[in-house]
Amino acid sequence: MSVLSAQQVRAFVLETLAAPMAESGVDPATAGDDLNLLTGGIIDSFGLLELIAAVNERFGVEVDFEDLDPEGLTVLGTFSAYVARAARRAAA
């Protein structure tokens, strides 16, 4: 099994949120790692829970976000990197 990368998580998040991103006027192709999904109006708190569940299901890893700064949880790059690190720890 290959190691999950932040880029793979990022691509999945962008694909999963393509419709809400379009509704918010954000082009996934140009979205930066500093994009805040919550303050950008792409997801709400329930949407965040749905995203976490989708990531857990897609990558088969249960991610515990307790040790991630709550503000970073909704930032695309920080979220993606955290999930990839958690997957690597789980695989070790």
HTML snippet that shows the backbone in 3Dmol.js (N, CA, C, O; Angstrom):
<script src="https://3Dmol.org/build/3Dmol-min.js"></script>
<div id="view" style="width:600px;height:400px;position:relative"></div>
<script>
const pdb = `
ATOM      1  N   MET A   1       0.842  -1.187   0.000  1.00  0.00           N
ATOM      2  CA  MET A   1       0.000   0.000   0.000  1.00  0.00           C
ATOM      3  C   MET A   1       0.883   1.245   0.000  1.00  0.00           C
ATOM      4  O   MET A   1       1.857   1.327   0.748  1.00  0.00           O
ATOM      5  N   SER A   2       0.538   2.196  -0.831  1.00  0.00           N
ATOM      6  CA  SER A   2       1.342   3.409  -0.909  1.00  0.00           C
ATOM      7  C   SER A   2       0.995   4.366   0.229  1.00  0.00           C
ATOM      8  O   SER A   2      -0.087   4.303   0.814  1.00  0.00           O
ATOM      9  N   VAL A   3       1.922   5.229   0.516  1.00  0.00           N
ATOM     10  CA  VAL A   3       1.740   6.208   1.573  1.00  0.00           C
ATOM     11  C   VAL A   3       0.844   7.330   1.058  1.00  0.00           C
ATOM     12  O   VAL A   3       1.055   7.852  -0.037  1.00  0.00           O
ATOM     13  N   LEU A   4      -0.135   7.688   1.840  1.00  0.00           N
ATOM     14  CA  LEU A   4      -1.054   8.754   1.482  1.00  0.00           C
ATOM     15  C   LEU A   4      -0.343  10.105   1.561  1.00  0.00           C
ATOM     16  O   LEU A   4       0.304  10.417   2.561  1.00  0.00           O
ATOM     17  N   SER A   5      -0.468  10.892   0.511  1.00  0.00           N
ATOM     18  CA  SER A   5       0.174  12.206   0.495  1.00  0.00           C
ATOM     19  C   SER A   5      -0.859  13.309   0.719  1.00  0.00           C
ATOM     20  O   SER A   5      -2.057  13.122   0.506  1.00  0.00           O
ATOM     21  N   ALA A   6      -0.361  14.447   1.149  1.00  0.00           N
ATOM     22  CA  ALA A   6      -1.233  15.605   1.327  1.00  0.00           C
ATOM     23  C   ALA A   6      -1.866  15.998  -0.007  1.00  0.00           C
ATOM     24  O   ALA A   6      -3.006  16.463  -0.040  1.00  0.00           O
ATOM     25  N   GLN A   7      -1.142  15.817  -1.092  1.00  0.00           N
ATOM     26  CA  GLN A   7      -1.666  16.155  -2.422  1.00  0.00           C
ATOM     27  C   GLN A   7      -2.862  15.276  -2.771  1.00  0.00           C
ATOM     28  O   GLN A   7      -3.831  15.755  -3.359  1.00  0.00           O
ATOM     29  N   GLN A   8      -2.802  13.986  -2.410  1.00  0.00           N
ATOM     30  CA  GLN A   8      -3.928  13.094  -2.669  1.00  0.00           C
ATOM     31  C   GLN A   8      -5.149  13.508  -1.864  1.00  0.00           C
ATOM     32  O   GLN A   8      -6.269  13.500  -2.376  1.00  0.00           O
ATOM     33  N   VAL A   9      -4.937  13.868  -0.614  1.00  0.00           N
ATOM     34  CA  VAL A   9      -6.043  14.323   0.233  1.00  0.00           C
ATOM     35  C   VAL A   9      -6.611  15.612  -0.337  1.00  0.00           C
ATOM     36  O   VAL A   9      -7.828  15.769  -0.436  1.00  0.00           O
ATOM     37  N   ARG A  10      -5.738  16.529  -0.712  1.00  0.00           N
ATOM     38  CA  ARG A  10      -6.165  17.813  -1.278  1.00  0.00           C
ATOM     39  C   ARG A  10      -7.011  17.598  -2.527  1.00  0.00           C
ATOM     40  O   ARG A  10      -8.056  18.230  -2.686  1.00  0.00           O
ATOM     41  N   ALA A  11      -6.568  16.714  -3.410  1.00  0.00           N
ATOM     42  CA  ALA A  11      -7.312  16.436  -4.641  1.00  0.00           C
ATOM     43  C   ALA A  11      -8.688  15.863  -4.320  1.00  0.00           C
ATOM     44  O   ALA A  11      -9.675  16.219  -4.964  1.00  0.00           O
ATOM     45  N   PHE A  12      -8.758  14.984  -3.335  1.00  0.00           N
ATOM     46  CA  PHE A  12     -10.037  14.411  -2.934  1.00  0.00           C
ATOM     47  C   PHE A  12     -10.969  15.483  -2.371  1.00  0.00           C
ATOM     48  O   PHE A  12     -12.155  15.517  -2.700  1.00  0.00           O
ATOM     49  N   VAL A  13     -10.431  16.353  -1.526  1.00  0.00           N
ATOM     50  CA  VAL A  13     -11.241  17.425  -0.936  1.00  0.00           C
ATOM     51  C   VAL A  13     -11.772  18.346  -2.034  1.00  0.00           C
ATOM     52  O   VAL A  13     -12.949  18.709  -2.028  1.00  0.00           O
ATOM     53  N   LEU A  14     -10.916  18.718  -2.963  1.00  0.00           N
ATOM     54  CA  LEU A  14     -11.345  19.595  -4.053  1.00  0.00           C
ATOM     55  C   LEU A  14     -12.412  18.936  -4.921  1.00  0.00           C
ATOM     56  O   LEU A  14     -13.356  19.594  -5.359  1.00  0.00           O
ATOM     57  N   GLU A  15     -12.260  17.650  -5.165  1.00  0.00           N
ATOM     58  CA  GLU A  15     -13.256  16.921  -5.955  1.00  0.00           C
ATOM     59  C   GLU A  15     -14.576  16.828  -5.193  1.00  0.00           C
ATOM     60  O   GLU A  15     -15.646  17.039  -5.764  1.00  0.00           O
ATOM     61  N   THR A  16     -14.496  16.515  -3.918  1.00  0.00           N
ATOM     62  CA  THR A  16     -15.682  16.365  -3.083  1.00  0.00           C
ATOM     63  C   THR A  16     -16.445  17.681  -2.949  1.00  0.00           C
ATOM     64  O   THR A  16     -17.675  17.693  -2.921  1.00  0.00           O
ATOM     65  N   LEU A  17     -15.715  18.775  -2.869  1.00  0.00           N
ATOM     66  CA  LEU A  17     -16.342  20.078  -2.648  1.00  0.00           C
ATOM     67  C   LEU A  17     -16.455  20.923  -3.915  1.00  0.00           C
ATOM     68  O   LEU A  17     -16.651  22.136  -3.833  1.00  0.00           O
ATOM     69  N   ALA A  18     -16.333  20.299  -5.077  1.00  0.00           N
ATOM     70  CA  ALA A  18     -16.358  21.053  -6.339  1.00  0.00           C
ATOM     71  C   ALA A  18     -17.644  21.873  -6.495  1.00  0.00           C
ATOM     72  O   ALA A  18     -17.584  23.044  -6.867  1.00  0.00           O
ATOM     73  N   ALA A  19     -18.788  21.280  -6.220  1.00  0.00           N
ATOM     74  CA  ALA A  19     -20.060  22.000  -6.392  1.00  0.00           C
ATOM     75  C   ALA A  19     -20.184  23.183  -5.431  1.00  0.00           C
ATOM     76  O   ALA A  19     -20.482  24.291  -5.878  1.00  0.00           O
ATOM     77  N   PRO A  20     -19.965  22.986  -4.116  1.00  0.00           N
ATOM     78  CA  PRO A  20     -20.052  24.153  -3.229  1.00  0.00           C
ATOM     79  C   PRO A  20     -18.996  25.216  -3.532  1.00  0.00           C
ATOM     80  O   PRO A  20     -19.227  26.406  -3.323  1.00  0.00           O
ATOM     81  N   MET A  21     -17.847  24.782  -4.022  1.00  0.00           N
ATOM     82  CA  MET A  21     -16.817  25.754  -4.373  1.00  0.00           C
ATOM     83  C   MET A  21     -17.291  26.602  -5.554  1.00  0.00           C
ATOM     84  O   MET A  21     -17.128  27.822  -5.557  1.00  0.00           O
ATOM     85  N   ALA A  22     -17.874  25.949  -6.549  1.00  0.00           N
ATOM     86  CA  ALA A  22     -18.386  26.681  -7.711  1.00  0.00           C
ATOM     87  C   ALA A  22     -19.479  27.660  -7.296  1.00  0.00           C
ATOM     88  O   ALA A  22     -19.535  28.784  -7.793  1.00  0.00           O
ATOM     89  N   GLU A  23     -20.342  27.229  -6.387  1.00  0.00           N
ATOM     90  CA  GLU A  23     -21.409  28.110  -5.897  1.00  0.00           C
ATOM     91  C   GLU A  23     -20.849  29.318  -5.161  1.00  0.00           C
ATOM     92  O   GLU A  23     -21.462  30.385  -5.145  1.00  0.00           O
ATOM     93  N   SER A  24     -19.688  29.145  -4.554  1.00  0.00           N
ATOM     94  CA  SER A  24     -19.044  30.241  -3.817  1.00  0.00           C
ATOM     95  C   SER A  24     -18.104  31.058  -4.694  1.00  0.00           C
ATOM     96  O   SER A  24     -17.474  32.005  -4.223  1.00  0.00           O
ATOM     97  N   GLY A  25     -18.009  30.688  -5.978  1.00  0.00           N
ATOM     98  CA  GLY A  25     -17.153  31.424  -6.893  1.00  0.00           C
ATOM     99  C   GLY A  25     -15.682  31.077  -6.791  1.00  0.00           C
ATOM    100  O   GLY A  25     -14.827  31.857  -7.211  1.00  0.00           O
ATOM    101  N   VAL A  26     -15.378  29.913  -6.237  1.00  0.00           N
ATOM    102  CA  VAL A  26     -13.986  29.489  -6.090  1.00  0.00           C
ATOM    103  C   VAL A  26     -13.695  28.406  -7.122  1.00  0.00           C
ATOM    104  O   VAL A  26     -14.421  27.416  -7.213  1.00  0.00           O
ATOM    105  N   ASP A  27     -12.646  28.595  -7.890  1.00  0.00           N
ATOM    106  CA  ASP A  27     -12.225  27.613  -8.888  1.00  0.00           C
ATOM    107  C   ASP A  27     -11.279  26.620  -8.216  1.00  0.00           C
ATOM    108  O   ASP A  27     -10.200  27.007  -7.769  1.00  0.00           O
ATOM    109  N   PRO A  28     -11.666  25.348  -8.139  1.00  0.00           N
ATOM    110  CA  PRO A  28     -10.786  24.364  -7.499  1.00  0.00           C
ATOM    111  C   PRO A  28      -9.381  24.315  -8.113  1.00  0.00           C
ATOM    112  O   PRO A  28      -8.410  24.018  -7.418  1.00  0.00           O
ATOM    113  N   ALA A  29      -9.277  24.601  -9.397  1.00  0.00           N
ATOM    114  CA  ALA A  29      -7.978  24.548 -10.069  1.00  0.00           C
ATOM    115  C   ALA A  29      -7.018  25.622  -9.561  1.00  0.00           C
ATOM    116  O   ALA A  29      -5.800  25.463  -9.654  1.00  0.00           O
ATOM    117  N   THR A  30      -7.556  26.696  -9.034  1.00  0.00           N
ATOM    118  CA  THR A  30      -6.699  27.782  -8.566  1.00  0.00           C
ATOM    119  C   THR A  30      -6.759  27.986  -7.051  1.00  0.00           C
ATOM    120  O   THR A  30      -6.189  28.941  -6.523  1.00  0.00           O
ATOM    121  N   ALA A  31      -7.448  27.086  -6.363  1.00  0.00           N
ATOM    122  CA  ALA A  31      -7.571  27.210  -4.905  1.00  0.00           C
ATOM    123  C   ALA A  31      -6.207  27.016  -4.252  1.00  0.00           C
ATOM    124  O   ALA A  31      -5.502  26.047  -4.531  1.00  0.00           O
ATOM    125  N   GLY A  32      -5.855  27.940  -3.394  1.00  0.00           N
ATOM    126  CA  GLY A  32      -4.576  27.858  -2.688  1.00  0.00           C
ATOM    127  C   GLY A  32      -4.688  27.036  -1.428  1.00  0.00           C
ATOM    128  O   GLY A  32      -5.787  26.787  -0.932  1.00  0.00           O
ATOM    129  N   ASP A  33      -3.558  26.617  -0.916  1.00  0.00           N
ATOM    130  CA  ASP A  33      -3.546  25.850   0.322  1.00  0.00           C
ATOM    131  C   ASP A  33      -4.044  26.668   1.507  1.00  0.00           C
ATOM    132  O   ASP A  33      -4.407  26.103   2.538  1.00  0.00           O
ATOM    133  N   ASP A  34      -4.066  27.988   1.372  1.00  0.00           N
ATOM    134  CA  ASP A  34      -4.529  28.845   2.458  1.00  0.00           C
ATOM    135  C   ASP A  34      -6.044  29.077   2.419  1.00  0.00           C
ATOM    136  O   ASP A  34      -6.571  29.840   3.229  1.00  0.00           O
ATOM    137  N   LEU A  35      -6.744  28.429   1.488  1.00  0.00           N
ATOM    138  CA  LEU A  35      -8.192  28.589   1.382  1.00  0.00           C
ATOM    139  C   LEU A  35      -8.867  28.055   2.636  1.00  0.00           C
ATOM    140  O   LEU A  35      -8.712  26.886   2.988  1.00  0.00           O
ATOM    141  N   ASN A  36      -9.617  28.924   3.305  1.00  0.00           N
ATOM    142  CA  ASN A  36     -10.380  28.508   4.479  1.00  0.00           C
ATOM    143  C   ASN A  36     -11.768  28.120   4.000  1.00  0.00           C
ATOM    144  O   ASN A  36     -12.542  28.967   3.556  1.00  0.00           O
ATOM    145  N   LEU A  37     -12.072  26.847   4.093  1.00  0.00           N
ATOM    146  CA  LEU A  37     -13.326  26.313   3.573  1.00  0.00           C
ATOM    147  C   LEU A  37     -14.538  26.844   4.331  1.00  0.00           C
ATOM    148  O   LEU A  37     -15.617  26.982   3.755  1.00  0.00           O
ATOM    149  N   LEU A  38     -14.371  27.139   5.604  1.00  0.00           N
ATOM    150  CA  LEU A  38     -15.477  27.634   6.422  1.00  0.00           C
ATOM    151  C   LEU A  38     -15.727  29.119   6.185  1.00  0.00           C
ATOM    152  O   LEU A  38     -16.843  29.515   5.848  1.00  0.00           O
ATOM    153  N   THR A  39     -14.698  29.940   6.357  1.00  0.00           N
ATOM    154  CA  THR A  39     -14.891  31.380   6.190  1.00  0.00           C
ATOM    155  C   THR A  39     -15.094  31.757   4.731  1.00  0.00           C
ATOM    156  O   THR A  39     -15.624  32.829   4.437  1.00  0.00           O
ATOM    157  N   GLY A  40     -14.679  30.885   3.812  1.00  0.00           N
ATOM    158  CA  GLY A  40     -14.901  31.112   2.391  1.00  0.00           C
ATOM    159  C   GLY A  40     -16.316  30.772   1.949  1.00  0.00           C
ATOM    160  O   GLY A  40     -16.666  30.956   0.783  1.00  0.00           O
ATOM    161  N   GLY A  41     -17.133  30.277   2.877  1.00  0.00           N
ATOM    162  CA  GLY A  41     -18.514  29.968   2.566  1.00  0.00           C
ATOM    163  C   GLY A  41     -18.710  28.675   1.784  1.00  0.00           C
ATOM    164  O   GLY A  41     -19.777  28.449   1.214  1.00  0.00           O
ATOM    165  N   ILE A  42     -17.693  27.835   1.755  1.00  0.00           N
ATOM    166  CA  ILE A  42     -17.767  26.594   0.984  1.00  0.00           C
ATOM    167  C   ILE A  42     -18.456  25.500   1.794  1.00  0.00           C
ATOM    168  O   ILE A  42     -19.243  24.724   1.252  1.00  0.00           O
ATOM    169  N   ILE A  43     -18.162  25.440   3.081  1.00  0.00           N
ATOM    170  CA  ILE A  43     -18.816  24.493   3.973  1.00  0.00           C
ATOM    171  C   ILE A  43     -19.242  25.206   5.241  1.00  0.00           C
ATOM    172  O   ILE A  43     -18.732  26.278   5.567  1.00  0.00           O
ATOM    173  N   ASP A  44     -20.180  24.604   5.949  1.00  0.00           N
ATOM    174  CA  ASP A  44     -20.535  25.073   7.285  1.00  0.00           C
ATOM    175  C   ASP A  44     -20.044  24.012   8.271  1.00  0.00           C
ATOM    176  O   ASP A  44     -19.337  23.085   7.875  1.00  0.00           O
ATOM    177  N   SER A  45     -20.404  24.132   9.526  1.00  0.00           N
ATOM    178  CA  SER A  45     -19.893  23.178  10.512  1.00  0.00           C
ATOM    179  C   SER A  45     -20.383  21.761  10.224  1.00  0.00           C
ATOM    180  O   SER A  45     -19.638  20.805  10.438  1.00  0.00           O
ATOM    181  N   PHE A  46     -21.602  21.606   9.752  1.00  0.00           N
ATOM    182  CA  PHE A  46     -22.097  20.280   9.381  1.00  0.00           C
ATOM    183  C   PHE A  46     -21.341  19.762   8.158  1.00  0.00           C
ATOM    184  O   PHE A  46     -21.027  18.575   8.075  1.00  0.00           O
ATOM    185  N   GLY A  47     -21.056  20.639   7.225  1.00  0.00           N
ATOM    186  CA  GLY A  47     -20.285  20.266   6.048  1.00  0.00           C
ATOM    187  C   GLY A  47     -18.891  19.797   6.414  1.00  0.00           C
ATOM    188  O   GLY A  47     -18.340  18.911   5.761  1.00  0.00           O
ATOM    189  N   LEU A  48     -18.321  20.380   7.445  1.00  0.00           N
ATOM    190  CA  LEU A  48     -17.011  19.954   7.920  1.00  0.00           C
ATOM    191  C   LEU A  48     -17.077  18.517   8.440  1.00  0.00           C
ATOM    192  O   LEU A  48     -16.197  17.704   8.157  1.00  0.00           O
ATOM    193  N   LEU A  49     -18.116  18.219   9.192  1.00  0.00           N
ATOM    194  CA  LEU A  49     -18.296  16.855   9.693  1.00  0.00           C
ATOM    195  C   LEU A  49     -18.474  15.875   8.537  1.00  0.00           C
ATOM    196  O   LEU A  49     -17.928  14.771   8.564  1.00  0.00           O
ATOM    197  N   GLU A  50     -19.232  16.275   7.528  1.00  0.00           N
ATOM    198  CA  GLU A  50     -19.419  15.421   6.350  1.00  0.00           C
ATOM    199  C   GLU A  50     -18.092  15.206   5.617  1.00  0.00           C
ATOM    200  O   GLU A  50     -17.809  14.101   5.154  1.00  0.00           O
ATOM    201  N   LEU A  51     -17.288  16.255   5.513  1.00  0.00           N
ATOM    202  CA  LEU A  51     -15.990  16.143   4.853  1.00  0.00           C
ATOM    203  C   LEU A  51     -15.074  15.190   5.609  1.00  0.00           C
ATOM    204  O   LEU A  51     -14.404  14.355   5.002  1.00  0.00           O
ATOM    205  N   ILE A  52     -15.043  15.313   6.922  1.00  0.00           N
ATOM    206  CA  ILE A  52     -14.213  14.428   7.738  1.00  0.00           C
ATOM    207  C   ILE A  52     -14.658  12.980   7.553  1.00  0.00           C
ATOM    208  O   ILE A  52     -13.823  12.087   7.408  1.00  0.00           O
ATOM    209  N   ALA A  53     -15.963  12.746   7.557  1.00  0.00           N
ATOM    210  CA  ALA A  53     -16.490  11.391   7.366  1.00  0.00           C
ATOM    211  C   ALA A  53     -16.120  10.859   5.979  1.00  0.00           C
ATOM    212  O   ALA A  53     -15.760   9.690   5.837  1.00  0.00           O
ATOM    213  N   ALA A  54     -16.207  11.713   4.961  1.00  0.00           N
ATOM    214  CA  ALA A  54     -15.866  11.298   3.595  1.00  0.00           C
ATOM    215  C   ALA A  54     -14.388  10.955   3.479  1.00  0.00           C
ATOM    216  O   ALA A  54     -14.024   9.976   2.827  1.00  0.00           O
ATOM    217  N   VAL A  55     -13.542  11.751   4.104  1.00  0.00           N
ATOM    218  CA  VAL A  55     -12.097  11.495   4.085  1.00  0.00           C
ATOM    219  C   VAL A  55     -11.789  10.180   4.805  1.00  0.00           C
ATOM    220  O   VAL A  55     -11.002   9.365   4.322  1.00  0.00           O
ATOM    221  N   ASN A  56     -12.419   9.986   5.967  1.00  0.00           N
ATOM    222  CA  ASN A  56     -12.206   8.747   6.715  1.00  0.00           C
ATOM    223  C   ASN A  56     -12.638   7.539   5.887  1.00  0.00           C
ATOM    224  O   ASN A  56     -11.941   6.525   5.847  1.00  0.00           O
ATOM    225  N   GLU A  57     -13.785   7.653   5.229  1.00  0.00           N
ATOM    226  CA  GLU A  57     -14.293   6.544   4.416  1.00  0.00           C
ATOM    227  C   GLU A  57     -13.414   6.296   3.195  1.00  0.00           C
ATOM    228  O   GLU A  57     -13.079   5.151   2.893  1.00  0.00           O
ATOM    229  N   ARG A  58     -13.046   7.350   2.503  1.00  0.00           N
ATOM    230  CA  ARG A  58     -12.270   7.217   1.260  1.00  0.00           C
ATOM    231  C   ARG A  58     -10.891   6.617   1.487  1.00  0.00           C
ATOM    232  O   ARG A  58     -10.444   5.759   0.726  1.00  0.00           O
ATOM    233  N   PHE A  59     -10.222   7.074   2.540  1.00  0.00           N
ATOM    234  CA  PHE A  59      -8.848   6.658   2.752  1.00  0.00           C
ATOM    235  C   PHE A  59      -8.708   5.547   3.796  1.00  0.00           C
ATOM    236  O   PHE A  59      -7.604   5.073   4.063  1.00  0.00           O
ATOM    237  N   GLY A  60      -9.833   5.141   4.379  1.00  0.00           N
ATOM    238  CA  GLY A  60      -9.825   4.015   5.306  1.00  0.00           C
ATOM    239  C   GLY A  60      -9.030   4.251   6.568  1.00  0.00           C
ATOM    240  O   GLY A  60      -8.498   3.310   7.158  1.00  0.00           O
ATOM    241  N   VAL A  61      -8.945   5.480   6.982  1.00  0.00           N
ATOM    242  CA  VAL A  61      -8.216   5.790   8.208  1.00  0.00           C
ATOM    243  C   VAL A  61      -9.111   6.678   9.079  1.00  0.00           C
ATOM    244  O   VAL A  61      -9.692   7.655   8.607  1.00  0.00           O
ATOM    245  N   GLU A  62      -9.203   6.319  10.329  1.00  0.00           N
ATOM    246  CA  GLU A  62      -9.976   7.118  11.277  1.00  0.00           C
ATOM    247  C   GLU A  62      -9.053   8.211  11.802  1.00  0.00           C
ATOM    248  O   GLU A  62      -8.073   7.928  12.492  1.00  0.00           O
ATOM    249  N   VAL A  63      -9.364   9.435  11.478  1.00  0.00           N
ATOM    250  CA  VAL A  63      -8.497  10.550  11.848  1.00  0.00           C
ATOM    251  C   VAL A  63      -9.059  11.243  13.079  1.00  0.00           C
ATOM    252  O   VAL A  63     -10.220  11.652  13.097  1.00  0.00           O
ATOM    253  N   ASP A  64      -8.241  11.371  14.092  1.00  0.00           N
ATOM    254  CA  ASP A  64      -8.607  12.070  15.321  1.00  0.00           C
ATOM    255  C   ASP A  64      -8.059  13.489  15.215  1.00  0.00           C
ATOM    256  O   ASP A  64      -6.845  13.694  15.198  1.00  0.00           O
ATOM    257  N   PHE A  65      -8.949  14.450  15.145  1.00  0.00           N
ATOM    258  CA  PHE A  65      -8.547  15.837  14.919  1.00  0.00           C
ATOM    259  C   PHE A  65      -8.335  16.614  16.212  1.00  0.00           C
ATOM    260  O   PHE A  65      -8.193  17.837  16.181  1.00  0.00           O
ATOM    261  N   GLU A  66      -8.311  15.925  17.344  1.00  0.00           N
ATOM    262  CA  GLU A  66      -8.191  16.622  18.626  1.00  0.00           C
ATOM    263  C   GLU A  66      -6.893  17.395  18.782  1.00  0.00           C
ATOM    264  O   GLU A  66      -6.869  18.423  19.458  1.00  0.00           O
ATOM    265  N   ASP A  67      -5.811  16.923  18.170  1.00  0.00           N
ATOM    266  CA  ASP A  67      -4.537  17.618  18.339  1.00  0.00           C
ATOM    267  C   ASP A  67      -4.235  18.606  17.219  1.00  0.00           C
ATOM    268  O   ASP A  67      -3.115  19.103  17.108  1.00  0.00           O
ATOM    269  N   LEU A  68      -5.243  18.891  16.387  1.00  0.00           N
ATOM    270  CA  LEU A  68      -5.086  19.902  15.340  1.00  0.00           C
ATOM    271  C   LEU A  68      -5.765  21.185  15.796  1.00  0.00           C
ATOM    272  O   LEU A  68      -6.885  21.149  16.306  1.00  0.00           O
ATOM    273  N   ASP A  69      -5.102  22.303  15.618  1.00  0.00           N
ATOM    274  CA  ASP A  69      -5.664  23.601  15.947  1.00  0.00           C
ATOM    275  C   ASP A  69      -6.996  23.763  15.217  1.00  0.00           C
ATOM    276  O   ASP A  69      -7.043  23.582  14.000  1.00  0.00           O
ATOM    277  N   PRO A  70      -8.079  24.097  15.919  1.00  0.00           N
ATOM    278  CA  PRO A  70      -9.393  24.214  15.283  1.00  0.00           C
ATOM    279  C   PRO A  70      -9.415  25.146  14.079  1.00  0.00           C
ATOM    280  O   PRO A  70     -10.163  24.907  13.131  1.00  0.00           O
ATOM    281  N   GLU A  71      -8.615  26.195  14.099  1.00  0.00           N
ATOM    282  CA  GLU A  71      -8.580  27.102  12.955  1.00  0.00           C
ATOM    283  C   GLU A  71      -7.955  26.430  11.737  1.00  0.00           C
ATOM    284  O   GLU A  71      -8.355  26.714  10.608  1.00  0.00           O
ATOM    285  N   GLY A  72      -7.004  25.563  11.941  1.00  0.00           N
ATOM    286  CA  GLY A  72      -6.360  24.865  10.841  1.00  0.00           C
ATOM    287  C   GLY A  72      -7.214  23.768  10.240  1.00  0.00           C
ATOM    288  O   GLY A  72      -6.979  23.327   9.115  1.00  0.00           O
ATOM    289  N   LEU A  73      -8.196  23.338  10.988  1.00  0.00           N
ATOM    290  CA  LEU A  73      -9.058  22.248  10.534  1.00  0.00           C
ATOM    291  C   LEU A  73      -9.815  22.600   9.264  1.00  0.00           C
ATOM    292  O   LEU A  73     -10.130  21.712   8.471  1.00  0.00           O
ATOM    293  N   THR A  74     -10.109  23.863   9.057  1.00  0.00           N
ATOM    294  CA  THR A  74     -10.893  24.269   7.891  1.00  0.00           C
ATOM    295  C   THR A  74     -10.044  24.867   6.771  1.00  0.00           C
ATOM    296  O   THR A  74     -10.584  25.321   5.762  1.00  0.00           O
ATOM    297  N   VAL A  75      -8.729  24.871   6.939  1.00  0.00           N
ATOM    298  CA  VAL A  75      -7.826  25.400   5.923  1.00  0.00           C
ATOM    299  C   VAL A  75      -7.368  24.241   5.044  1.00  0.00           C
ATOM    300  O   VAL A  75      -6.849  23.245   5.549  1.00  0.00           O
ATOM    301  N   LEU A  76      -7.555  24.363   3.749  1.00  0.00           N
ATOM    302  CA  LEU A  76      -7.318  23.286   2.800  1.00  0.00           C
ATOM    303  C   LEU A  76      -5.952  22.611   2.960  1.00  0.00           C
ATOM    304  O   LEU A  76      -5.882  21.391   3.107  1.00  0.00           O
ATOM    305  N   GLY A  77      -4.897  23.371   2.932  1.00  0.00           N
ATOM    306  CA  GLY A  77      -3.548  22.799   3.014  1.00  0.00           C
ATOM    307  C   GLY A  77      -3.262  22.165   4.356  1.00  0.00           C
ATOM    308  O   GLY A  77      -2.686  21.079   4.416  1.00  0.00           O
ATOM    309  N   THR A  78      -3.654  22.824   5.438  1.00  0.00           N
ATOM    310  CA  THR A  78      -3.420  22.310   6.783  1.00  0.00           C
ATOM    311  C   THR A  78      -4.199  21.020   7.007  1.00  0.00           C
ATOM    312  O   THR A  78      -3.667  20.049   7.546  1.00  0.00           O
ATOM    313  N   PHE A  79      -5.464  21.017   6.589  1.00  0.00           N
ATOM    314  CA  PHE A  79      -6.316  19.834   6.702  1.00  0.00           C
ATOM    315  C   PHE A  79      -5.711  18.668   5.928  1.00  0.00           C
ATOM    316  O   PHE A  79      -5.608  17.561   6.455  1.00  0.00           O
ATOM    317  N   SER A  80      -5.313  18.909   4.688  1.00  0.00           N
ATOM    318  CA  SER A  80      -4.762  17.854   3.829  1.00  0.00           C
ATOM    319  C   SER A  80      -3.478  17.273   4.409  1.00  0.00           C
ATOM    320  O   SER A  80      -3.296  16.056   4.436  1.00  0.00           O
ATOM    321  N   ALA A  81      -2.603  18.135   4.864  1.00  0.00           N
ATOM    322  CA  ALA A  81      -1.334  17.683   5.441  1.00  0.00           C
ATOM    323  C   ALA A  81      -1.571  16.889   6.718  1.00  0.00           C
ATOM    324  O   ALA A  81      -0.904  15.883   6.960  1.00  0.00           O
ATOM    325  N   TYR A  82      -2.516  17.335   7.531  1.00  0.00           N
ATOM    326  CA  TYR A  82      -2.808  16.645   8.780  1.00  0.00           C
ATOM    327  C   TYR A  82      -3.339  15.237   8.528  1.00  0.00           C
ATOM    328  O   TYR A  82      -2.913  14.287   9.184  1.00  0.00           O
ATOM    329  N   VAL A  83      -4.270  15.100   7.577  1.00  0.00           N
ATOM    330  CA  VAL A  83      -4.824  13.789   7.256  1.00  0.00           C
ATOM    331  C   VAL A  83      -3.722  12.856   6.753  1.00  0.00           C
ATOM    332  O   VAL A  83      -3.680  11.688   7.139  1.00  0.00           O
ATOM    333  N   ALA A  84      -2.843  13.351   5.909  1.00  0.00           N
ATOM    334  CA  ALA A  84      -1.744  12.522   5.393  1.00  0.00           C
ATOM    335  C   ALA A  84      -0.814  12.082   6.527  1.00  0.00           C
ATOM    336  O   ALA A  84      -0.396  10.925   6.565  1.00  0.00           O
ATOM    337  N   ARG A  85      -0.493  12.981   7.435  1.00  0.00           N
ATOM    338  CA  ARG A  85       0.363  12.617   8.586  1.00  0.00           C
ATOM    339  C   ARG A  85      -0.329  11.568   9.464  1.00  0.00           C
ATOM    340  O   ARG A  85       0.303  10.610   9.909  1.00  0.00           O
ATOM    341  N   ALA A  86      -1.625  11.756   9.707  1.00  0.00           N
ATOM    342  CA  ALA A  86      -2.381  10.811  10.524  1.00  0.00           C
ATOM    343  C   ALA A  86      -2.420   9.438   9.871  1.00  0.00           C
ATOM    344  O   ALA A  86      -2.336   8.422  10.561  1.00  0.00           O
ATOM    345  N   ALA A  87      -2.545   9.397   8.572  1.00  0.00           N
ATOM    346  CA  ALA A  87      -2.564   8.113   7.852  1.00  0.00           C
ATOM    347  C   ALA A  87      -1.209   7.427   7.966  1.00  0.00           C
ATOM    348  O   ALA A  87      -1.143   6.208   8.129  1.00  0.00           O
ATOM    349  N   ARG A  88      -0.134   8.191   7.884  1.00  0.00           N
ATOM    350  CA  ARG A  88       1.203   7.612   8.015  1.00  0.00           C
ATOM    351  C   ARG A  88       1.414   7.053   9.429  1.00  0.00           C
ATOM    352  O   ARG A  88       1.982   5.974   9.598  1.00  0.00           O
ATOM    353  N   ARG A  89       0.951   7.794  10.436  1.00  0.00           N
ATOM    354  CA  ARG A  89       1.074   7.308  11.822  1.00  0.00           C
ATOM    355  C   ARG A  89       0.272   6.036  12.028  1.00  0.00           C
ATOM    356  O   ARG A  89       0.729   5.115  12.705  1.00  0.00           O
ATOM    357  N   ALA A  90      -0.918   5.977  11.452  1.00  0.00           N
ATOM    358  CA  ALA A  90      -1.778   4.807  11.591  1.00  0.00           C
ATOM    359  C   ALA A  90      -1.173   3.588  10.908  1.00  0.00           C
ATOM    360  O   ALA A  90      -1.354   2.461  11.369  1.00  0.00           O
ATOM    361  N   ALA A  91      -0.455   3.810   9.812  1.00  0.00           N
ATOM    362  CA  ALA A  91       0.140   2.717   9.054  1.00  0.00           C
ATOM    363  C   ALA A  91       1.423   2.186   9.698  1.00  0.00           C
ATOM    364  O   ALA A  91       1.861   1.070   9.421  1.00  0.00           O
ATOM    365  N   ALA A  92       2.006   3.008  10.554  1.00  0.00           N
ATOM    366  CA  ALA A  92       3.296   2.625  11.174  1.00  0.00           C
ATOM    367  C   ALA A  92       3.128   1.584  12.260  1.00  0.00           C
ATOM    368  O   ALA A  92       4.111   1.163  12.870  1.00  0.00           O
TER     369      ALA A  92
END
`;
const viewer = $3Dmol.createViewer("view");
viewer.addModel(pdb, "pdb");
viewer.setStyle({}, {cartoon: {color: "spectrum"}});
viewer.zoomTo();
viewer.render();
</script>
